[in-house]
Amino acid sequence: MTNNESALTLIRKIRQDISEKYEHDPYKLVAHYIEFQKQFQTRFVSSPKLQQEITDY
C-alpha cells in the first residue's frame, strides 16, 4: 500500500465514522459541517457572498 492509498483509507474511515455519528442522516451531517464552518470560519478562505450566506444561516 502506498502513502496515498493509506491516506485515502484513513480519510474514508474518518468520513465513515462521522457519518455513523450522525446516523447516516444527510441533514444532520450537513448541519454538523455548517457548525464546523462557523466554528472555524477564520481558518477558511471564501468569497464574501458565501461568507454572508453562512452567517445568515
Phi and psi in degrees as GROMACS dihedral restraints (atoms count N, CA, C in turn):
[ dihedral_restraints ]
;  ai    aj    ak    al  type     phi  dphi    fc
    3     4     5     6     1   -81.6    20    10
    4     5     6     7     1   168.9    20    10
    6     7     8     9     1   -60.1    20    10
    7     8     9    10     1   -39.2    20    10
    9    10    11    12     1   -63.5    20    10
   10    11    12    13     1   -42.2    20    10
   12    13    14    15     1   -65.8    20    10
   13    14    15    16     1   -41.7    20    10
   15    16    17    18     1   -68.2    20    10
   16    17    18    19     1   -35.7    20    10
   18    19    20    21     1   -65.3    20    10
   19    20    21    22     1   -44.2    20    10
   21    22    23    24     1   -63.4    20    10
   22    23    24    25     1   -40.0    20    10
   24    25    26    27     1   -61.7    20    10
   25    26    27    28     1   -43.7    20    10
   27    28    29    30     1   -63.6    20    10
   28    29    30    31     1   -45.0    20    10
   30    31    32    33     1   -61.4    20    10
   31    32    33    34     1   -43.5    20    10
   33    34    35    36     1   -62.7    20    10
   34    35    36    37     1   -40.1    20    10
   36    37    38    39     1   -63.7    20    10
   37    38    39    40     1   -45.4    20    10
   39    40    41    42     1   -62.8    20    10
   40    41    42    43     1   -43.9    20    10
   42    43    44    45     1   -63.4    20    10
   43    44    45    46     1   -39.2    20    10
   45    46    47    48     1   -64.2    20    10
   46    47    48    49     1   -43.2    20    10
   48    49    50    51     1   -61.4    20    10
   49    50    51    52     1   -43.3    20    10
   51    52    53    54     1   -64.3    20    10
   52    53    54    55     1   -43.3    20    10
   54    55    56    57     1   -61.7    20    10
   55    56    57    58     1   -42.3    20    10
   57    58    59    60     1   -62.4    20    10
   58    59    60    61     1   -40.6    20    10
   60    61    62    63     1   -57.2    20    10
   61    62    63    64     1   -34.2    20    10
   63    64    65    66     1  -103.3    20    10
   64    65    66    67     1    25.2    20    10
   66    67    68    69     1    56.6    20    10
   67    68    69    70     1    30.2    20    10
   69    70    71    72     1    56.1    20    10
   70    71    72    73     1    25.3    20    10
   72    73    74    75     1   -92.8    20    10
   73    74    75    76     1   114.4    20    10
   75    76    77    78     1   -60.8    20    10
   76    77    78    79     1   -32.2    20    10
   78    79    80    81     1   -67.4    20    10
   79    80    81    82     1   -43.6    20    10
   81    82    83    84     1   -65.3    20    10
   82    83    84    85     1   -39.3    20    10
   84    85    86    87     1   -65.5    20    10
   85    86    87    88     1   -44.1    20    10
   87    88    89    90     1   -64.7    20    10
   88    89    90    91     1   -40.9    20    10
   90    91    92    93     1   -60.5    20    10
   91    92    93    94     1   -39.4    20    10
   93    94    95    96     1   -60.7    20    10
   94    95    96    97     1   -47.4    20    10
   96    97    98    99     1   -68.3    20    10
   97    98    99   100     1   -33.6    20    10
   99   100   101   102     1   -65.7    20    10
  100   101   102   103     1   -43.5    20    10
  102   103   104   105     1   -64.0    20    10
  103   104   105   106     1   -38.1    20    10
  105   106   107   108     1   -61.2    20    10
  106   107   108   109     1   -44.1    20    10
  108   109   110   111     1   -62.9    20    10
  109   110   111   112     1   -41.6    20    10
  111   112   113   114     1   -63.4    20    10
  112   113   114   115     1   -41.6    20    10
  114   115   116   117     1   -64.5    20    10
  115   116   117   118     1   -36.7    20    10
  117   118   119   120     1  -116.4    20    10
  118   119   120   121     1    27.3    20    10
  120   121   122   123     1   -61.9    20    10
  121   122   123   124     1   -25.3    20    10
  123   124   125   126     1   -72.2    20    10
  124   125   126   127     1   -15.7    20    10
  126   127   128   129     1   -92.2    20    10
  127   128   129   130     1   -13.3    20    10
  129   130   131   132     1   -97.7    20    10
  130   131   132   133     1   148.6    20    10
  132   133   134   135     1  -109.5    20    10
  133   134   135   136     1   125.5    20    10
  135   136   137   138     1  -149.5    20    10
  136   137   138   139     1   172.1    20    10
  138   139   140   141     1   -74.7    20    10
  139   140   141   142     1   153.6    20    10
  141   142   143   144     1   -57.9    20    10
  142   143   144   145     1   -37.5    20    10
  144   145   146   147     1   -64.1    20    10
  145   146   147   148     1   -46.9    20    10
  147   148   149   150     1   -64.7    20    10
  148   149   150   151     1   -40.0    20    10
  150   151   152   153     1   -59.7    20    10
  151   152   153   154     1   -41.2    20    10
  153   154   155   156     1   -66.1    20    10
  154   155   156   157     1   -39.7    20    10
  156   157   158   159     1   -62.5    20    10
  157   158   159   160     1   -41.2    20    10
  159   160   161   162     1   -65.4    20    10
  160   161   162   163     1   -43.8    20    10
  162   163   164   165     1   -64.3    20    10
  163   164   165   166     1   -40.4    20    10
  165   166   167   168     1   -71.7    20    10
  166   167   168   169     1   -23.7    20    10
